[in-house]
Structure formats: C-alpha cells, structure tokens
Amino acid sequence: MGHSQNLKAKAACLVELIDYQQDSVVSRTLIDKTVGTVTLFAFDKSQGLSEHTAPYDALVEVLEGEAEVTVSGKPFLVKQGEMTIMPANEPHALAAVTNFKMLLTMIRS
C-alpha cells in the first residue's frame, strides 16, 4: 500500500493513523511482506471478525478500547495496553465491547 511509504523513518502515533467508521471494521496495512504483515484495525462498537483459523500465530495489541477475543470457544477480555496471541490453527474471533483499535502482527515463517 502506497500510504505506508510515508510512514518510514519517522515517528507516528498508531491510534491517529486510522479512524472509526459507523457500523464498520476499518483496516490499514502498515507492512505487507511474504514473511508477515502488520495491520491496524478500528472496530466500531458491536462489530467484529467472525470465527476463523489461520495457519500462523497472530499477535493482537489493543491500542484503544476493549475487545472480547474468543480462542477455541473460550472468551476473554483484552483492554487498552494489553495483548494476546491467537495460536495458529485454533479457531478465534474478535468482538468490539467498545470502539476499539488494535495492531495485528502475523509472522508467516
């Protein structure tokens, strides 16, 4: 994505790089390489990602708000300043308890 070029070699506030949109999940890719991706997400309250699996671990860092993360049927709350790792090949889902922003890092190798 061309927008990530203007982020290189400078300081940027993550929560200011993405905005909420009503009734939507917004994403912005910051790094997209064959070995992994780093993506910002903004979830409007009550929005989420339905249950799915991925063949690699995914690190979620909540930058603002709160989300309910469910891994293999077990829900738990992740709040601003906290992180979790969604393990490879285990079904997981996310739901916004409040508006929330997260940074998702996936390493593919």
N, C-alpha and C positions, 0 to 999 in steps of 0.2 A: 504494500500500500504506500503510495507516494507521501502521505501525511507523516509517516514515521520518519522519513528522511529529515524533516525539520526538527526532530527531537534529539538527533545525535549530537553528542559532545556539548550538552547544555543541561542546566537544571530545569526540571518541570515538576509541577505538583500533580500527582496522579489523579486526584479527585476532580481537578479542574479540566482534565483532558477529555471528559465525557459528561454528557448531560442526561437527565432523566427525560423520558417521553411518556406521556399518559398511556396507560394500558399496554406498555411495550417493554421488551427487553432490547437494550441497545448494546452493541459491541464495537470495539475499536481494536484492531490488531496493531500491536506495537512492534513485535518481532515475529517474522514468519520464515523459518528455516526448515530444512529437511529434518534436522535433529530435534526440533521443538518449536513451540510457539509461546508467546506472551500476549495475552489479550485482556483488555479492560472491558468490564461489563457494568451496565447500570440497569437495575431492575426496578420497575415501578411496583409499589406495594401490591401484593397478591399475584404477581407474575412469577414465573419460574422456568426451570428446564425440567421436562418430564423425565421419568426414569430411563436410563440408558447405560451402556457399558462402553469402556474404551480399553484398548489393548496396552495402555501405559498409565502410570500414575499421573494424577493431576493435583497440583498444589493450588489451593484456594486461599487467598488472603483477603479478608473483609476490610475494606478501606473506610466504609461508612455504613451505618445502619446494622440490621440483623437479618440473618437468613437461617432457615431450617434446612439442614443438609441431612439427607437420608442415605445411608450406605447399607446395602443388603437388608433393607427393611427396618433398620434401626435409626430413628430420627434424633438429631441433637441440634442445639442452637450454637451458631457461630456469630460472634459480635465484632464490632469495630475493633481493630487491633489484634484480632485472633486469626488463626489459620487452621486448616486441616488438609490432610492428604486423602484424596479419594483413590483407593487402591485399584490398580489395573484389574480388569476382568470382573469386578464386582459391580452389581447394579447400583447406581446412585442417581439422586435427583436433588434439585435445589428449589426452594420456595422463599420468596421475599416476605418476611414478617413485617418489616417496614420497608420503605425505599432503601435499597442498598446498592453499594458499588463494590466490586471485587476485582482483583487481579488474578487471572488464571494462568498458571505456568504448566506447560506439558512438555516433558522430555521424552523423545521418541526412541532413544537408543540406550 
